Each structure stands twice: as structure tokens, then as C-alpha cells.
Amino acid sequence: MSRQTWKATERALAARLGGQRVPVSGRVRGDAPDIAHPRLSLEVKHRASLPAWLREAMAQAVACAGPHQIPVAILHEHGSRHDGDLWMLRLADLAALLETGARETG
């Protein structure tokens, strides 16, 4: 995968979420996120394809969501503490949450 592809993905996501892409040059792992944002630490992973089970989990959450619910898939690793569980939600839902939060605090 070309460097231009994942860089373009980071730029597009930064623009969509109101952040700014942080260039890789001079960065050390854990030093700065891929996207600088006032409320979030955003790390972007661009892949040719995602595991089918992740897509299926999200599809199930979407199918079960009511009209005013945000579909979320929670990923839990056997034997680990729930505080470390991961959330997966769609970008459109995250953008809407950020927009709503900005309106409520602004």
C-alpha cells in the first residue's frame, strides 16, 4: 500500500472530525496521535480489508439499533478487565456525537 493512500486517509478523517493530520516525520511511537484533535487522541489504521467478524459485529449493532440509538460493537478479550474493552462505532455516528457535544457546550 502506498504512503500516499494512508496519508490521504488521515487527511480526510482529520477534516471530517475537525482535527489536523500530524506528519510522521520526527515522531516516535506514542509521541503524538495521527490526528491532533481537541477532545480525542486519534490513531488511524488503514488496511486493504477489515476482518469479517468486525464488520458482522457492527452490522448486528446497526440492525438492532432503535431510531434514537447509536450502534456500538464492544470488543472484549477473554480474561481481560472490562475497563480495557474497545468500542467500535461508525465514523458518521462519531462525527454526529462530536457535533452534538460542541453545540451543547458552545
N, C-alpha and C positions, 0 to 999 in steps of 0.2 A: 504494500500500500504506500502510495507516495506521501511525502511530508506535506505537500500542498493540500491533500484531501483532509487530513485530521486538523490542520491549521484552519482550513475553511470552515470545518465543523465547529471548532472552538469559537471562531469569529461570529458565526451565525447564532450560536447559542448565547454568547455574550450579548449580542444586540437584542435578541429576543427577551432576555431576562434583565436587561438594564445594567449589565456589567461591562467589563472590559477585559479582553484577552491579555494574559500575561505572557510575554515572549519567553521561550525556553532558555535563550542564551544567558549564561551566568547563573542559572537557577540550580539548586541542589534539591533532591527529593525531600519533600516535606518543608521546603523553604517558603514556597508560595503556591497558591492554587493555580489551576489552569485559567480560571476566570476570577478576576477581582470583582467582588460584589459587596455592597454594604451590609447585607444580612446573611449571606451564605458563603460557604467555602466550597467552590465548585471544581471538582475533578472530572474531566471528560475522558471516557474510554470509547474510542471509535473502532468498531470491528466490522468485518465483512458481513457477519451474521451473528445473531444472538442465540443462545441455547433455546430450543423449542419449549422446554419446560418453563422458562421465564415468560415467554410470550403467552403460553397457556395459562399461567397463573394470573397474568394481567387480564387476559380475555375473560377468565372466570370472574374476576373482581368487577370488570365492566358489565358483564351480563347480569350480575346480582345487584348492582347499584341502583338505588331509587333515584327519582328525579332531582333531589337536592343532596345527593351523596357523592363524595369523591371516591372513585375506585382506587384502592391501595392493595398491593400484594406485600405481605410481610414475609421476609425470608429468615428462617431460624435454622441454625446449625445444631444438630443433636448434641446435647451435653454442654452447650454454652449458655451463658446467662442471657436473659431476655433483654437486658439493657443494651446489649450489642447487636440485637436483631436489626436487619436492614429493611428499609421501606423502599418500595418501588412505586412510583406514580408517573403518569403521563406528563410530558412537558407542558401541554396545554393546561392541565389542571394545576401544575405548579405555578405557571405564569398567572393564572386567574387568582390563585391564593395570594401571590405577591402583590398583585394589583389591588385586591380587596383589602389586604393589610395596609397598603400605602394610603388608600382612601380613608380607612378607619383611624389611622394615626396622623394623617395630614390635615 
